[in-house]
Amino acid sequence: MAHQNMLTKAKTYLGNAKNRQLLSWLGGGVVVAISGLWAVWTFYHQGAAPSSPVTANCNSVAANGNISGVTINSNTASCSSSK
């Protein structure tokens, strides 16, 4: 019974256009505030320290993180032919 009474009150409250308008403004304000806080958080906290470097041998490539736009040089001097 209490659940139905609560649902009826919610329907009555949301039936009023001014109440819906107020809730939409409050919801929009919450979204803007959270977005702003997220932007500040990500700006000041760049994430964890980089992990240890990785190594590759004999013309292979090892990647650790973003390698977009990076030149990759290969050193074949340390490779031995094992054919």
Phi and psi in degrees as GROMACS dihedral restraints (atoms count N, CA, C in turn):
[ dihedral_restraints ]
;  ai    aj    ak    al  type     phi  dphi    fc
    3     4     5     6     1   -65.3    20    10
    4     5     6     7     1   -34.7    20    10
    6     7     8     9     1   -64.5    20    10
    7     8     9    10     1   -42.4    20    10
    9    10    11    12     1   -66.2    20    10
   10    11    12    13     1   -38.7    20    10
   12    13    14    15     1   -64.7    20    10
   13    14    15    16     1   -40.7    20    10
   15    16    17    18     1   -66.9    20    10
   16    17    18    19     1   -40.4    20    10
   18    19    20    21     1   -65.1    20    10
   19    20    21    22     1   -40.5    20    10
   21    22    23    24     1   -63.2    20    10
   22    23    24    25     1   -42.6    20    10
   24    25    26    27     1   -63.4    20    10
   25    26    27    28     1   -40.2    20    10
   27    28    29    30     1   -65.1    20    10
   28    29    30    31     1   -43.6    20    10
   30    31    32    33     1   -63.0    20    10
   31    32    33    34     1   -40.5    20    10
   33    34    35    36     1   -64.6    20    10
   34    35    36    37     1   -44.2    20    10
   36    37    38    39     1   -63.8    20    10
   37    38    39    40     1   -45.5    20    10
   39    40    41    42     1   -75.6    20    10
   40    41    42    43     1   -14.8    20    10
   42    43    44    45     1   -70.3    20    10
   43    44    45    46     1   -22.1    20    10
   45    46    47    48     1   -83.0    20    10
   46    47    48    49     1   125.0    20    10
   48    49    50    51     1   -62.5    20    10
   49    50    51    52     1   -37.1    20    10
   51    52    53    54     1   -65.9    20    10
   52    53    54    55     1   -36.9    20    10
   54    55    56    57     1   -66.7    20    10
   55    56    57    58     1   -41.2    20    10
   57    58    59    60     1   -63.4    20    10
   58    59    60    61     1   -40.3    20    10
   60    61    62    63     1   -64.2    20    10
   61    62    63    64     1   -43.1    20    10
   63    64    65    66     1   -62.0    20    10
   64    65    66    67     1   -45.2    20    10
   66    67    68    69     1   -63.8    20    10
   67    68    69    70     1   -36.9    20    10
   69    70    71    72     1   -67.9    20    10
   70    71    72    73     1   -38.7    20    10
   72    73    74    75     1   -65.8    20    10
   73    74    75    76     1   -43.3    20    10
   75    76    77    78     1   -64.0    20    10
   76    77    78    79     1   -42.2    20    10
   78    79    80    81     1   -62.7    20    10
   79    80    81    82     1   -43.3    20    10
   81    82    83    84     1   -63.3    20    10
   82    83    84    85     1   -39.8    20    10
   84    85    86    87     1   -64.1    20    10
   85    86    87    88     1   -39.0    20    10
   87    88    89    90     1   -64.2    20    10
   88    89    90    91     1   -42.3    20    10
   90    91    92    93     1   -63.0    20    10
   91    92    93    94     1   -44.8    20    10
   93    94    95    96     1   -63.6    20    10
   94    95    96    97     1   -43.6    20    10
   96    97    98    99     1   -63.7    20    10
   97    98    99   100     1   -44.9    20    10
   99   100   101   102     1   -65.9    20    10
  100   101   102   103     1   -40.5    20    10
  102   103   104   105     1   -62.4    20    10
  103   104   105   106     1   -42.1    20    10
  105   106   107   108     1   -64.3    20    10
  106   107   108   109     1   -42.9    20    10
  108   109   110   111     1   -64.2    20    10
  109   110   111   112     1   -38.2    20    10
  111   112   113   114     1   -64.8    20    10
  112   113   114   115     1   -41.2    20    10
  114   115   116   117     1   -63.1    20    10
  115   116   117   118     1   -43.6    20    10
  117   118   119   120     1   -65.0    20    10
  118   119   120   121     1   -44.0    20    10
  120   121   122   123     1   -60.2    20    10
  121   122   123   124     1   -47.7    20    10
  123   124   125   126     1   -70.0    20    10
  124   125   126   127     1   -26.7    20    10
  126   127   128   129     1   -70.8    20    10
  127   128   129   130     1   -43.1    20    10
  129   130   131   132     1   -89.3    20    10
  130   131   132   133     1   -19.2    20    10
  132   133   134   135     1  -116.3    20    10
  133   134   135   136     1    96.1    20    10
  135   136   137   138     1   -76.3    20    10
  136   137   138   139     1    -2.5    20    10
  138   139   140   141     1   108.2    20    10
  139   140   141   142     1  -172.6    20    10
  141   142   143   144     1   -72.0    20    10
  142   143   144   145     1   160.1    20    10
  144   145   146   147     1   -63.5    20    10
  145   146   147   148     1   149.7    20    10
  147   148   149   150     1   -59.8    20    10
  148   149   150   151     1   145.5    20    10
  150   151   152   153     1   -77.8    20    10
  151   152   153   154     1   174.0    20    10
  153   154   155   156     1   -64.9    20    10
  154   155   156   157     1   151.6    20    10
  156   157   158   159     1   -67.3    20    10
  157   158   159   160     1   157.1    20    10
  159   160   161   162     1  -113.4    20    10
  160   161   162   163     1   157.1    20    10
  162   163   164   165     1  -126.1    20    10
  163   164   165   166     1   150.6    20    10
  165   166   167   168     1  -132.3    20    10
  166   167   168   169     1   148.7    20    10
  168   169   170   171     1  -120.1    20    10
  169   170   171   172     1   154.1    20    10
  171   172   173   174     1    50.6    20    10
  172   173   174   175     1    66.2    20    10
  174   175   176   177     1    63.5    20    10
  175   176   177   178     1    21.1    20    10
  177   178   179   180     1  -100.0    20    10
  178   179   180   181     1   169.3    20    10
  180   181   182   183     1  -124.3    20    10
  181   182   183   184     1   133.1    20    10
  183   184   185   186     1  -118.2    20    10
  184   185   186   187     1   134.8    20    10
  186   187   188   189     1  -125.6    20    10
  187   188   189   190     1   143.1    20    10
  189   190   191   192     1  -138.3    20    10
  190   191   192   193     1    90.1    20    10
  192   193   194   195     1   106.5    20    10
  193   194   195   196     1  -159.5    20    10
  195   196   197   198     1   -79.9    20    10
  196   197   198   199     1   124.6    20    10
  198   199   200   201     1  -118.4    20    10
  199   200   201   202     1    21.4    20    10
  201   202   203   204     1   -66.6    20    10
  202   203   204   205     1   126.7    20    10
  204   205   206   207     1    77.7    20    10
  205   206   207   208     1    15.4    20    10
  207   208   209   210     1  -101.2    20    10
  208   209   210   211     1   138.7    20    10
  210   211   212   213     1   -81.7    20    10
  211   212   213   214     1   132.8    20    10
  213   214   215   216     1  -110.0    20    10
  214   215   216   217     1   120.2    20    10
  216   217   218   219     1  -104.6    20    10
  217   218   219   220     1   142.1    20    10
  219   220   221   222     1  -111.9    20    10
  220   221   222   223     1   135.2    20    10
  222   223   224   225     1  -114.1    20    10
  223   224   225   226     1   107.4    20    10
  225   226   227   228     1   -95.4    20    10
  226   227   228   229     1     0.9    20    10
  228   229   230   231     1   -66.5    20    10
  229   230   231   232     1   -29.7    20    10
  231   232   233   234     1   -89.2    20    10
  232   233   234   235     1     0.0    20    10
  234   235   236   237     1   -89.1    20    10
  235   236   237   238     1   140.9    20    10
  237   238   239   240     1  -111.9    20    10
  238   239   240   241     1   144.1    20    10
  240   241   242   243     1   -78.5    20    10
  241   242   243   244     1   121.4    20    10
  243   244   245   246     1  -124.0    20    10
  244   245   246   247     1    48.3    20    10
